[in-house]
Amino acid sequence: MISHSKLKHIITNIQSKKVLVVGDIMLDKYVFGLVDRISPEAPIPIVKVENTKLSVGGAGNVIKNLNSFNIKTSFISIIGNDETGKLLKANFKKLKNIEYALLQDNSRNTTLKTRYMANGQQLFRTDQETVAPLNTILKQKVLQYFKLFIKQADIIIFSDYGKGLFINENFCKKLIKLATLENKKVIVDPKGDNFAKYTGSFFITPNTKESYKATHINPKNNNLALKCGKYIIKNKWSQNVLLTRGENGLSLISKNNTYHLKSNAEEVFDVTGAGDTVIALFSAALSISNNHIDSAQFANLGASIAVKKIGTSSVNKDEIYKISINDKNSKILSDKDLLKNINEWRDNNETIGFTNGCFDLIHSGHIDMFQKASDACDKLVVAVNSDQSIKRLKGEARPILDIQAREKLLNSLKMIDYVISFNEDTPIKLIKKIKPNILFKGADYKMKEIVGADYIKKIGGKVIRISLTKNQSTTKLISKLHQNR
């Protein structure tokens, strides 16, 4: 799970970047109604229409997601000379921080997908569209705008819905080659079974169905997801792979590394547009750093929000922040973010407990102490020494586990509500910031040895010394490990 401080860093910094999106745009129409009888003319339900909703879909939904984070964008797509195309143009005129080229093809129907919804279920869908490769004139226009927009772009997204822009393999490869010459990374959301046309791309983000079509490997578990990703990389269809696997989460596969992320979604209402959210947020995060894991975790958060919404809809930063704070697995916070939560606890008259330590090798003694502390308060905050702090206190050979590993272990314990690290030798600064109601420490410490004890008593709090589990200590464990070498 991505920490709140990293999340804030990403959301703040992506707003200074510019993303070029090239892809197939469409209009999604939703017809909502009720069904309470069957037609006498045929065994089909009669939908009593109550309202309709129009939403920009396809590559346009990628733009909507980027726009909701105030990211500057450029956009290239194709529309027809029809009412649907006019509606899309009108919608784009309302957007901010965007330059776009909606190129008109008089021989083409703008894609319109109409979904009929009743009683919370989709009954059926109708499509009005033209699926055909671009003619020579349109290819030249796309190239013209691509060369213009690419100069200011920090990263490029290809949103392929198989309607026309990328049907021609050579044209797709030509665009990627132009991006490569400009040292710009291309992230592809693919369509169809021919991934060879994306050769040269930096990342490809297929879903389970798309990856199976292209590789004939069903990524239904982590091992098969890895095999599928390696197959794509081996064939040089893309340098890296981000597999979107629905309820099974995401799989991040590179030449030398693999990382599987569990889905954050507790309920899935509609997967429509979730892939658009993933590629939008993943690409935006990649534009500020080359940290694939943080970027994937950011995208994973967005996807978990998108699948809870009906239809194609964008995700915004407030929703991301909310889910990251409310997620029970997200306990690792910066002191600033922790203080926000503490203020809420105080408003609810909850008792705040605090303990600290190196927790280099967590053993049963630690678990017993955490449980006793948790039982004595409403919210337990555990502060852990940073790597540099431990080296100063314990010597260069320590810690055994780095801060990320120790935070992850503490994060997994149900009795702990939040985990925070500190770089100083003692947690006194944190204690004064948090002002816990109860300070917990092991009974092997005398009261005068407990950092912050005097301060806690002064502000009306309590200091509780917890009896230790016999024969359990990190120092003894490390000593025993050295003896058994």
N, C-alpha and C positions, 0 to 999 in steps of 0.2 A: 504494500500500500504506500502510495506517495505521501510524504510528509506535508503538512499544511504550509510550512515555510517554502518548500520547493514548489508547491502548487501556486503560491502567491508570486514567486519569482517568475514562473512560466507565464501566468496570466498578465502580469505587469509588462513583461518584456516583449511578448508577441505583438503587442499593440504598436510597436515601432517598426514591425516588419511588413513586407508586402508580398502577397501570394498571387501568383498567376494560375487561374483555373481555366483549363480547356476541356470542354465536354459537351455531352448531349443534354440539352435542357428540355423540360417538359412541364406540363401543367397537370396537377393532380386535383381532381374534382371529387368531392365526397357528398353523396346524397344520403341524408339521415332520415329515417322514418320508423314506422311501427308496422309489425305484421300481426294481424289477428284473424286472418282468414285465408283460405286457399281459393285460387281462381276457379270458377266453374268452366272456363274455357280449356284449361290444361292444369295438370297437377303441379302448379307453381304458386309460390306465395304472392300475395298482393301487398305491395309496399305503399303505405300511406305516407307520402313525403311531408316532412315537417320543416326541414331546412337544408341548405347546401353550403359547402365550404370550398373555397378555391385556395390552392397552395402551390407555390413554385416547387417543382420536384427535379429529380435527376441531378445534373451538375449544378442546377440552380439552388438546390438544397445545400450543397457544399458551400456555395457563396453565402447563403443565409446563416449557416453556422459560423463562418468566419466573421461575417458582419456583426453578429451578436456579441463578439468579443472585441469589437472596434478595430479589427485588423484591416488594413488597407488591401484592396484586391483589384486585380484586372481579370477580365472574363471574355472568353471567345466561345461563341456557340452559333448554331444555325436554327432559324425559324422559318415558317412558311408565311405566305401572304394571306393570312386568315385571321379570324376573330381571336383564336387562341394565341397566336403570335402577338397580336395587338395588346392582349391582356398581360402577357409576359413583359412586353416593353413598358407598359404603364407601371407595372410593379417595380421594375428596375429603376425607373426614374425617381422613385421614393427612397431608394437606398443611398446611404452616405459612404464616403471613402471608397468609391468604386469608379473605375473606368471600364467601359465594356464595348464589345462589338457583337451585336446580335445580327448576324449576316442573314439577309433574306434570300430564300430560294423559292421562286414562284412555282416550281414544279413539285413542291414538298408540302405535306400536311404537317403542321406543328403537332408533336405528340401530345395527345390528351388522354389521360387515363381516368375513367369515371368509375368510382367504387360505390356500390349501393350497400348501405349499412342499416341494419335493423336489429333492435334488441341486443345491442352490443356485439353483433356478429356481422362479418362481411358476407353478403349473399352471393354477389357475383361482381365482375368487373368488365367494362368495355374499353377497348383501345381504338383510338383513331390516330393513325400515324402513317408515315412513309419511311420505310427502311431501305436505304439505298446509299451507295458511296457518293462522295462529293464529285461534282463535275470539275473540269479543269479551271474554270473561272473562280469557283468558290475555293478551291485549293490555293490558288494564288492569293486570294484575299485573306485566307486564314494565315498563310505564311507571312504576308505583309504585316498583319497585326501582331503575330507571334514575335517577329523580329523587333517590332516596336516595343511591345509590353515586356519582353524578356529582359531588357536592359535594366529596368528598375526592380525586377522581381528578385526576392531572396530565395524562393523555392517555387516549384511548379507542380501542379496537380493535374493529372489526366483522369477525368471522370468518364469512363467509357460505358455507355449503356447500349452499345451496339446498334445505334440508329443511323449513323452516317459518318461522323467525324473520323473515326479510327478504323472503319471497315477495311480500307486499303492499307495493307501491311507496309508497303514501301513508304507511304506518306507518313504513317505513324513513326516508323524508324527515322525518317528524315527529320521530323520535329525533335525527337530525342537526341539525334546527332547534333542538331543546332544548339540545343540546351547544353550538351556536353562541351561543345566548343566554347561556350560562354561560362563554363564551370558552374552551371546551375543543376541542382539535383531535381530529378523527376520522380514523383511518387504516383503510382498508378493504381486506380481501382479498376480491375479488368472485367471483361465480359467475353463469353464464348470459350472455345477450347484451344484457340491459337494464341498462346502466351509468347510465342517467338517474336511477334510484332513489337513486344515491349523490351526487346534486347537493348541493353544500355541504361535502363532505368535503375535508379538507386534503391527503390523499394517497390514491391508489389503487394497489394492488400486483398487477396481473394477471400471469399467466404468458403465454407465447406463444399458447397455444390460446385462453385466455379473451379476450385482447386482439383476436385475429383474429375471434372470434365477434362481438364488440361493434362493431368498426370495419371489418371486411372488409379490413384491411391486415395482411399477414403480416410481423411484425418480424424477418425472418430475417437482416438485416444492420443496421449502425448507422444508415444513412440511413432505412431503412424503420421502424426502431424510433423514430427521431425523428419521422417523419411520423405514426406511430400515436399516439405520446404527445401531439403537438400537436393531433391530431384530438380526443382525449379532452378536452384543456384547452379547445379552441375551443368544444366543445359544453357546456362548464361542468359536466361530469360529476364533475370533481374539479379542485382548484387545481393539483395536481402529480401526477406519475406516476413510479412505480418499477416498471419492467418487469423481471420475472424471466425470463431467457432461457436457462435450463439451462446447457449447456456454453459458451454464448456470454456468460455473465455477467449483469450487471445494467445497465440503462440508466436514468439519473436525468434526468427531463425536467421542466423548469419553464417558465414563460412566457418567460423571457429567457436561461435557461442550460440546457445539456445536458452530461451527464458519463457516459461509458461505462466500466464496470468489468469487467475480464476475470475469468473464473471462477478461483478458487484451487484448485478440485478437480482432482487429477491422475487420480483414478479415481472412477467413479460406479457404485455398486451398487444404489441404490434412491432414487428421488426422492420417495417417499412422505413427506409431512410437512415437506419442505424449505421449502415456502412458509410453513408455520406458524413455522418458525425465523426466516425472513426478517422477517416482519411483527412478531414478538415483539421481536427484537433491534433492528430499525430504529426501532420506536415507542419502545422504552425509551430508546434513545440520543437520539431527538428530544425526549424529555421533559426532558432536562437542558440542551439548547441547540438552536438553530435551524440547526445546521450539517448540511445535508443530505448532503454528501459524506462526512464522517466517519461519520455514522449509516449510510449505505449501505455503506461499507467494513467497518464493524463487522458488519452483517448478512451481507455477502458472506463474511466469515470463517466465521461460523456455518453458513451454507449449505454451504460446502465440507466441513464436518465431518459435517453431517446426511446428505448424499448417500452417505457412505461406510458408513452404518449400514443394517442391514436393518430395514425397518418404521418406524413412527412412533416417534421417540425424541428426547429433548431433548439440548441441547448445554449444557455447563457452562463456567465461567470457566477451569478448569485446561486444558481442551481448547483453548480460544481462545488462552490464553497460549502453550501448547506449539506450536500451529501457526504463530503469529506469529513466534516465535523460530526455529523450524526452517525456515520458508519462506525459500528462497534469495533471494527478491526483497525480503525484509525485512531490510535492512542498517542502516537509520537508527535509532539508539537513543540514549536518554539515557545520561549517564555512569554512572548507577546500574545500569541494565540491562546496559550494556556490561561493567561490572566482574563481573557474574554469569557472563557468557560467558567472560571472561578467566580466571576461577578454574578453569573446566572445562578450558580450553586448558592451563593450567599443570599440572593433574592428569594430563593426557595427554602432558606433556613436549613441548608444541609451542612453537616459537620465534615470539615475537610481535614484529612490526615496526610502526613508527609513523612517519608523516610528516604534515606539515601545510602549509597554505597558504590563500590566498584562492580560488584556482581560479575566477576570475571568468569567463574565457572559456577553456574547456578546449581545448587544442590538441595536436598530435602529440607535442610535447616532454613534456607531462604524461603522455600515454599511455605513452611510452617509459620515463619515470621510474617510473611505477607498475608496469610490467611487470618492470623490473629489480629493484625493491624486492620485489615478490611472489615472484620467483624465488629471492630470498635468505632468505626466511622462510616459516613455515608459515601464519601468519595476519597479514594486513596491515590495520591500522587507519589510516584517513585522517581527520584533524581539519581542519575547515574554519571559517574566520572567519565570524562572524555579520555581518549587514548593518551594524550599528552599529560593530562592530569595524573593518570595512573603511573606513567613512567616516572614522573617526579616523585611520587609517593612510594612506589614499589620497586623502582629500578628499570633498566632498559629491557629486561627480559619479559616484562609485563606490559600490556595485558596479553593473555593467551588468546582471547577473542576480541576482535576490534569492535568499535562502538556500534557499527551497523548490526553485527551479529548479536551483541548484548541487548540492544534495543529491540531487536526482532524477538528474542526469547522472552523478554519482559512483556512485550506487546501481546504475546500469545496467552498470557496468564489471565484468567477471567477475573480474579480478585483485584487486579490492578486497573484503575480507571484511566490514568494518563502517565506517560513516560516522558521525561525531559532530561537532557544532558547538560552538563556544565563544565567549563574549562578550568575554573579556579581549583585550588587545592581543597577548599571547603565550600559547602553550599550556603553559606550565610547570606550572600546576596539574594539567592533564590528564596530563602526562608523569609527574608524581610519583604520581598515582593509579594509572595503568595500569602503570608500571614496565616498559616494553617491553625486550626483549632487544636490539633493534637500533633505532637512531634513524637515519632516512634523510633526507638533504637534498641539494639540488642542489650541484654542484661549484663554482658561482659564489659560494657562501658559504665564507668562511674558517672554520676550526674554531672560533676564538674568537667568531665571530659567530652560531654555531648555538645557538639557545635550547635549554637542557637538555643540551647536550653534556657539560659537567662532571659533572652529576648522573648521567647514564647511565654514564659511565666509573667514577664513584664506587661504583655498585651492581654493577659487574662486567659491564656491557653494552658494546655496540660502537656506534660512530658511523660510518656509511658515507656518503661524499660521492659522489653519482652524477653521472657526466659528462652534460652537457646536449646535447640535439639542437641543432645549429647553426641560427641565425636564427629561433628560435621563442621568443616571449615574449608575454604578454598585453598589456604596455605597447606593444610594437611593433605588435600587431594593432589596438589601439584607435587608435594614432597614424595607422596606414594608413587606417583607416575614416574618420577625420576629414579626411584629405587628399583622399580620393575623393568627398567630399560635393559 
